[in-house]
Amino acid sequence: MTDFDRLRSELSEKFEARLNVQVRRGNELHFEIGRADVPDLAEFLRAHVRAELMLMVANDRRADKGAFELHYLFANNRENWFAHATVNLPPEGPGFPSLATFYYPASRFEREIKDLFGIESTGHPDRRPLVRHAFWPEGYFPLRKGSVLPGRFEDDGRPFPFLPVGGEGVYEIPVGPVHAGIIEPGHFRFSVVGETVIDLKIRLYFTHKGTEKLFEGREPAEGVTLAERISGDTTIGHSLAYCQALEALAGVEVPLSAQYLRVILLEMERLYNHVADFGMICNDTGFAVAHSHSFRIRERLLRLNKRLTGNRLLRGAVVPGGVVHPLPRDLDLPAELDSVLADFNEVVEISLNNGMVMDRLEETGRLSTKTAIDLGVLGYVARASGINVDARRDHPFAAYHELKFKVPVLEGGDVYARTMVRVEEAREAVSLVKQAMARMSDGPLAVPLGHLAAFEPAFGIVEGWRGAIVHWVMLDGDGKLFRVKIKDPSFANWPALSFALLKNIVPDFPLCNKSFNQSYSGNDL
């Protein structure tokens, strides 16, 4: 008996038949639970069936249901199943028990919910705002239905309540939020003794755009354009996760030819980003020639993207129900990618044989396996710290179940490990594209979604190039988007940078930061 089969019976027994457990889409258990039972549920799922919290979603259903909702999505990566628990909260006094001390990512979800919905978790150890900056008006909770944007926001000058680090010889170095160059804003506050970093505090959300609010009221198909722009370097990852959520809600299966094309598009996105990151990591060691050649190769890949889809960043390629473009018949993509990979491998070999580069990469910015697990990190950051996780294998989507690929996992946890995971994933991306092209045949590229049920949750999960992306959707009675919740891997990975930098010197921060390369925009929704 699998954990999933056992869970169906044990849930009702554990919670004394208070749950109306429903199976949806074959591997999802959906049920409602009382808010007081949430901590017991989380502990039960971890201890008995190895399922961990993947997502928390708040929802304002006061108009039609007379309640707020909390949705908890737990995932079992070994057997590819999910437990989706819904909690109804009264419109007055809608507090709920915190899971922050049980699972760190819950801490950030709960702080976000407090800032955007005004719903507080009881027992949370960190009462500071996460999204809200000091000039947000009191009582303004933008994701509540009917919330009206106040008048002009004015910074009242109050400093953010950073907890200072004291002691003899300790001093602070504030960096940002405005940086040289064109990167987005973030504030980094270093506590330093000599040149050694003993603490790093990161404050983000200077680019908060109200993305989830912008989805509300749109036609489902219109949401794709917005999803593509959540993080500019992750067009396919986010649009695919969004489309998969709608397809799950509709109960449709994408044509096999479109599934293979989705693999090709996602791996092309992974490839150009990993190639660029390798160059930028080398650049931060002072080896600028690797940066120049990596960006030359990246340009080749962006031009291939243009030939594939008409857009260098692959926008407009994925739609609900499938894809838009067939492969161009005049493009020998396998031959092009073989040439690109040979070019990239030569740059990698030259770089890794350079003592100056290796001296900077090895033992810098180490994130231990235990810390990575505790923080719930994702993607190449997790795999470089010994965590064997990849949604392409653990929760197969598109046509990945038909293809063979290796998930590179390294134990070092340092900048070198994060670099080499990227290198190996770039090589695997070329292999996956070639396999997909060899297997795919002509056929329809998309199917209509048909009926989309109102006020039912559905989600899509995609292993983007940074890590697992989750989109959770719910429609209203008019078929418009009622609530869209997005989790970019950067939301999980940003806090880990503070731990990786401990006991490193200040000049290693740019290198360590680049080896993480998390998205401000994907985090600051």
C-alpha positions in Angstrom: 0.0 0.0 0.0 1.4 3.4 -0.9 1.5 6.4 1.4 -1.3 8.0 -0.6 -3.6 5.0 -0.2 -2.9 4.8 3.5 -3.4 8.5 3.9 -6.9 8.4 2.6 -8.1 6.1 5.4 -5.8 7.4 8.1 -6.8 11.1 7.8 -10.4 10.4 8.7 -9.3 8.1 11.6 -6.8 10.6 12.9 -9.3 13.5 12.8 -12.3 11.5 13.9 -14.1 11.6 10.6 -14.2 15.4 10.6 -12.8 15.4 7.0 -14.7 15.0 3.8 -11.8 13.7 1.8 -12.1 13.9 -2.0 -9.7 12.5 -4.6 -9.1 14.9 -7.6 -7.0 14.3 -10.7 -5.9 10.9 -9.4 -3.2 12.0 -7.0 -4.7 14.9 -5.0 -6.5 14.6 -1.7 -8.8 17.7 -1.0 -10.5 18.2 2.3 -11.5 20.9 4.8 -10.1 21.1 8.3 -10.5 23.3 11.3 -7.9 25.9 12.0 -7.0 24.4 15.3 -6.1 21.1 13.6 -3.6 22.5 11.2 -0.4 22.0 13.4 -1.5 18.4 14.0 -2.1 17.8 10.3 1.3 19.2 9.4 3.1 17.0 11.9 1.0 14.0 10.9 1.8 14.4 7.2 5.5 14.8 7.8 5.9 11.9 10.3 3.6 9.3 8.7 3.6 9.9 4.9 6.6 12.1 4.3 4.7 15.1 2.9 6.0 18.7 3.4 4.3 22.0 3.0 4.7 23.4 -0.5 2.4 26.4 -0.6 0.0 28.5 1.6 -2.7 30.6 0.0 -5.1 33.1 1.6 -8.4 33.9 -0.1 -11.2 36.4 0.6 -14.5 34.5 0.2 -16.5 36.8 2.4 -18.9 37.9 -0.3 -20.0 34.4 -1.5 -19.0 32.2 1.5 -19.0 34.6 4.4 -15.4 33.6 5.3 -11.8 34.0 4.6 -10.0 30.8 3.4 -6.6 29.4 4.0 -5.3 26.7 1.6 -2.4 24.5 2.5 -0.7 22.4 -0.2 1.5 19.5 1.0 3.5 17.4 -1.4 5.1 14.0 -1.3 8.0 14.0 -3.7 8.7 10.3 -3.6 5.2 9.1 -4.7 4.0 12.3 -6.5 0.9 13.0 -4.6 -0.6 16.1 -2.8 -2.8 16.9 0.2 -4.7 20.1 -0.2 -6.3 21.3 3.0 -8.8 24.2 3.2 -9.5 26.1 6.4 -12.4 28.5 6.7 -11.8 31.5 8.9 -14.5 33.8 10.3 -14.6 37.3 8.8 -14.1 38.8 12.3 -11.1 37.5 14.2 -9.7 35.3 11.4 -6.5 34.4 13.1 -4.9 31.0 12.7 -2.1 29.0 14.4 1.4 29.5 13.0 3.5 26.8 11.5 6.6 29.0 11.5 8.5 27.1 14.1 7.6 23.8 12.5 8.6 24.7 8.9 10.5 27.9 8.0 8.9 28.6 4.7 5.5 28.8 6.5 6.9 31.7 8.4 7.3 33.8 5.2 3.9 32.8 3.9 2.3 33.8 7.1 4.0 37.2 7.2 3.0 37.8 3.6 -0.7 36.8 4.5 -0.7 39.3 7.4 0.6 42.1 5.2 -1.7 41.5 2.2 -4.9 40.2 3.9 -4.6 41.5 7.5 -4.9 37.9 8.8 -2.5 37.2 11.7 -1.0 33.9 12.7 -0.9 33.2 16.4 2.4 32.2 17.9 4.6 33.5 15.1 8.1 34.3 16.3 8.7 37.2 13.9 6.1 40.0 14.0 7.9 42.3 11.5 6.3 43.1 8.1 7.6 41.2 5.1 5.9 42.9 2.1 4.7 46.2 3.7 7.1 49.1 3.8 6.9 51.8 6.4 4.8 54.2 4.3 2.0 51.7 3.6 -1.2 53.1 5.3 -2.4 51.3 8.4 -5.4 49.1 7.7 -4.7 48.8 3.9 -4.7 45.1 2.9 -4.6 45.1 -0.9 -5.6 41.4 -1.6 -8.9 41.8 0.3 -11.8 42.0 -2.2 -13.0 45.5 -2.6 -9.8 47.0 -1.3 -9.4 50.5 -2.5 -6.0 52.0 -3.2 -5.5 54.9 -0.7 -4.2 58.3 -1.8 -0.6 59.1 -2.2 1.8 57.0 -0.2 4.4 59.0 1.7 7.5 57.7 3.5 7.2 58.7 7.1 10.9 58.2 7.7 10.6 55.4 10.2 13.6 53.0 9.9 12.9 49.3 9.3 13.3 47.5 12.7 16.6 45.6 11.9 17.9 43.8 14.9 21.5 45.1 15.3 24.4 42.8 16.1 26.5 44.2 18.9 29.9 43.5 20.4 33.5 44.8 20.3 34.7 45.5 16.8 31.4 44.9 15.1 30.3 47.5 12.5 27.7 47.6 9.8 27.9 48.0 6.1 24.6 49.0 4.4 24.3 48.3 0.7 21.4 49.4 -1.4 18.5 49.4 -2.0 19.7 51.4 -5.0 22.7 49.7 -6.7 25.1 50.6 -9.5 24.0 49.1 -12.8 20.5 48.0 -13.8 19.7 45.4 -11.2 16.5 45.7 -9.2 16.6 47.1 -5.6 17.3 45.2 -2.5 18.8 46.2 0.8 21.7 44.2 2.3 23.0 45.0 5.8 26.2 43.4 6.8 27.4 43.0 10.3 31.2 42.6 10.1 34.3 42.1 12.3 37.3 43.1 10.3 36.3 41.8 6.8 34.4 38.7 8.1 30.7 38.7 7.8 29.0 37.5 11.0 25.4 38.5 10.0 23.6 39.5 6.9 20.1 40.9 6.8 18.2 41.2 3.5 15.2 43.4 2.9 13.3 43.1 -0.4 9.9 44.1 -1.7 11.0 47.4 -3.1 9.7 46.3 -6.4 6.3 45.0 -5.1 4.0 45.4 -8.1 0.7 43.9 -7.0 1.0 41.1 -9.5 -1.5 38.7 -7.9 -4.0 41.6 -7.7 -3.5 42.2 -11.4 -4.7 38.7 -12.3 -8.1 39.3 -10.6 -11.0 39.8 -12.9 -9.1 38.8 -16.1 -10.2 36.1 -18.6 -8.1 33.0 -17.9 -6.4 33.2 -21.3 -5.4 36.8 -20.6 -3.4 35.7 -17.5 -0.7 34.1 -19.7 0.8 37.5 -20.7 1.0 38.5 -17.1 2.5 35.2 -16.0 5.2 35.5 -18.7 6.3 38.8 -17.1 6.5 37.8 -13.4 10.2 37.3 -13.8 11.6 38.3 -17.2 14.1 35.5 -17.4 11.5 32.8 -16.6 8.9 33.3 -19.3 8.3 29.6 -20.0 8.6 28.5 -16.4 5.8 30.8 -15.1 3.5 30.7 -18.1 3.7 26.9 -18.2 2.9 26.6 -14.5 -0.1 29.0 -14.9 -1.4 27.1 -18.0 -1.0 23.7 -16.2 -3.1 25.0 -13.3 -5.9 26.0 -15.8 -5.6 22.6 -17.6 -5.8 20.8 -14.3 -9.0 22.7 -13.4 -10.5 21.9 -16.8 -9.4 18.3 -16.7 -7.9 18.3 -20.2 -4.7 16.6 -21.4 -2.4 18.6 -23.7 -1.6 16.8 -27.0 1.6 14.8 -26.9 3.3 16.9 -29.6 2.6 20.0 -27.5 4.0 18.3 -24.4 7.3 17.6 -26.2 7.4 21.2 -27.5 6.9 22.5 -23.9 9.9 20.4 -22.9 12.0 22.0 -25.7 10.9 25.5 -24.7 11.6 25.0 -21.0 15.0 23.5 -21.6 16.0 26.3 -24.0 15.1 28.7 -21.2 17.2 26.7 -18.7 20.1 26.6 -21.1 20.5 30.3 -21.9 20.2 31.2 -18.2 22.7 28.7 -17.0 25.2 29.6 -19.7 24.8 33.3 -18.7 25.1 32.6 -15.0 28.3 30.6 -15.5 29.9 33.6 -17.3 28.7 36.0 -14.6 30.1 33.9 -11.8 33.5 33.7 -13.5 33.3 37.5 -14.0 33.0 38.0 -10.3 36.2 36.1 -9.8 37.9 38.6 -12.2 38.0 36.2 -15.2 36.2 38.5 -17.6 37.0 36.5 -20.7 34.7 33.7 -19.6 31.9 36.3 -19.1 32.4 37.6 -22.6 32.3 34.2 -24.2 29.4 33.0 -22.2 27.4 36.0 -23.2 28.4 35.4 -26.8 27.0 31.9 -26.5 23.9 33.3 -24.7 23.3 35.6 -27.7 23.4 32.5 -30.0 20.7 30.9 -27.8 18.5 34.0 -27.7 18.7 34.1 -31.5 17.6 30.5 -31.6 14.7 31.4 -29.3 13.7 34.1 -31.8 13.6 31.5 -34.6 11.6 29.1 -32.5 8.9 31.5 -31.3 9.4 34.9 -32.7 10.6 36.2 -29.4 14.1 36.2 -27.8 12.7 35.5 -24.4 10.2 32.9 -25.7 7.1 35.0 -25.0 3.8 34.1 -26.7 4.8 30.4 -27.1 2.7 28.7 -24.4 -1.1 29.0 -24.2 -3.7 27.2 -22.1 -4.2 23.8 -23.7 -0.9 23.6 -25.6 1.5 25.7 -27.5 1.3 28.2 -30.4 4.2 27.4 -32.7 5.4 24.2 -34.4 9.1 23.8 -34.8 10.5 25.7 -37.8 11.2 23.2 -40.6 14.3 25.1 -41.8 16.0 24.9 -38.3 18.3 22.0 -37.5 18.0 22.6 -33.7 20.0 19.5 -32.6 23.0 20.5 -34.8 22.8 24.1 -33.5 22.7 22.9 -29.9 25.6 20.5 -30.4 27.7 23.4 -31.6 26.5 25.6 -28.7 27.4 22.9 -26.2 30.8 22.3 -27.7 31.5 26.0 -27.5 30.3 26.2 -23.9 32.2 23.1 -22.8 35.4 24.8 -24.1 34.7 27.9 -22.0 34.0 25.8 -19.0 37.2 23.8 -19.4 39.3 26.9 -19.8 37.7 28.5 -16.7 38.0 25.5 -14.4 41.6 25.1 -15.3 42.3 28.6 -14.1 43.7 28.7 -10.6 42.4 32.2 -9.9 38.9 31.1 -10.7 39.0 27.9 -8.7 40.5 29.6 -5.7 37.5 31.9 -5.5 34.8 29.2 -6.2 35.9 26.5 -3.8 34.8 26.8 -0.2 33.1 30.1 -0.8 29.5 30.7 0.3 28.9 27.3 1.7 25.3 26.3 2.5 25.2 23.1 4.5 22.7 20.4 3.7 21.0 20.7 7.1 20.5 24.5 6.7 19.2 24.0 3.1 16.7 21.5 4.3 15.6 23.6 7.2 15.1 26.6 4.9 13.3 24.6 2.3 15.5 25.8 -0.6 14.8 24.7 -4.2 16.4 24.2 -7.6 20.1 24.3 -8.2 20.7 25.9 -4.7 19.2 22.8 -3.1 20.9 20.3 -5.5 24.3 21.9 -4.9 23.8 21.3 -1.1 23.0 17.6 -1.5 19.2 17.8 -1.7 17.9 15.5 -4.5 14.8 17.4 -5.6 13.6 18.2 -9.1 9.9 18.6 -10.1 10.6 17.3 -13.6 11.2 13.9 -12.0 9.3 14.1 -8.7 6.0 15.6 -10.2 6.4 14.9 -13.9 4.7 17.3 -16.3 4.8 18.0 -20.1 6.6 15.0 -21.6 9.3 14.5 -19.0 8.0 11.1 -18.0 8.9 9.9 -21.5 12.5 11.2 -21.4 15.7 10.2 -19.7 17.8 12.7 -17.7 20.1 12.9 -14.8 19.4 15.2 -11.9 22.9 16.5 -10.8 23.3 16.6 -7.1 26.5 17.7 -5.3 27.4 17.8 -1.7 29.7 20.8 -1.4 27.1 23.6 -1.0 29.6 26.2 -2.1 29.8 28.5 -5.1 31.7 25.8 -7.0 28.9 23.3 -6.4 26.3 25.7 -7.5 28.3 26.5 -10.6 28.8 22.9 -11.5 25.2 22.0 -11.0 24.4 24.7 -13.6 27.0 23.3 -16.0 25.6 19.7 -15.8 22.0 21.0 -16.1 23.0 22.9 -19.3 24.4 19.7 -20.7 21.3 17.7 -19.7 19.1 20.5 -21.3 20.7 19.8 -24.7 20.1 16.1 -24.3 16.5 16.6 -23.4 15.8 18.9 -26.3 17.3 16.3 -28.7 15.4 13.5 -27.1 12.1 15.4 -27.4 12.7 16.2 -31.0 13.5 12.6 -31.8 10.3 11.3 -30.2 7.8 14.0 -31.2 5.6 13.6 -34.3 3.1 15.9 -36.1 -0.1 16.4 -34.3 -2.4 19.1 -32.9 -0.6 21.8 -30.9 -3.5 22.7 -28.5 -6.9 21.7 -27.3 -9.7 23.9 -25.9 -10.1 24.0 -22.2 -13.8 23.8 -22.1 -15.6 24.2 -18.8 -13.7 25.7 -15.9 -15.4 25.0 -12.5 -16.0 28.0 -10.3 -14.5 28.3 -6.8 -12.5 25.1 -7.1 -8.7 25.3 -6.5 -6.2 23.9 -9.0 -2.4 24.2 -9.3 0.5 23.7 -11.7 4.1 22.8 -10.8 7.0 23.4 -13.1 10.8 22.9 -12.5 11.9 26.3 -13.9 15.6 27.0 -14.3 15.8 28.4 -10.7 13.7 25.7 -9.2 10.1 24.6 -8.6 7.4 27.2 -9.6 3.9 26.8 -8.3 0.8 28.6 -9.6 -2.5 28.2 -7.8 -5.7 29.4 -9.4 -9.4 29.8 -8.6 -12.1 31.2 -10.9 -15.3 33.0 -9.9 -18.9 32.3 -11.1 -18.4 34.4 -14.2 -15.4 32.4 -15.4 -13.0 35.2 -14.5 -9.8 34.8 -12.4 -10.8 35.2 -8.7 -7.4 34.4 -7.1 -4.0 33.5 -8.4 -1.2 32.7 -6.0 2.4 32.4 -7.3 5.4 30.9 -5.7 8.7 31.6 -7.5 11.7 29.6 -6.1 13.3 32.9 -5.2 10.7 33.2 -2.4 12.3 30.1 -0.8 15.9 30.7 -1.7 16.6 34.4 -0.8 16.8 33.8 3.0 19.5 31.1 2.4 21.9 33.6 1.0 22.3 35.1 4.5 23.5 31.8 5.9 25.8 31.0 2.9 27.7 34.3 3.5 28.4 33.7 7.2 32.2 33.5 7.9 33.0 34.8 4.4 34.6 38.1 3.7 32.7 41.1 2.4 34.4 41.0 -1.0 33.0 37.5 -1.6 29.4 38.8 -1.4 29.0 39.6 -5.1 30.3 36.2 -6.1 28.2 34.4 -3.5 25.1 36.4 -4.5 25.6 35.7 -8.2 25.9 32.0 -7.5 22.4 32.2 -6.0 21.1 34.6 -8.6 17.6 34.9 -7.2 14.9 37.0 -8.8 13.9 40.3 -7.1 10.8 40.5 -9.4 9.8 36.9 -8.8 10.0 37.3 -5.1 8.5 40.9 -4.9 5.2 40.1 -6.5 
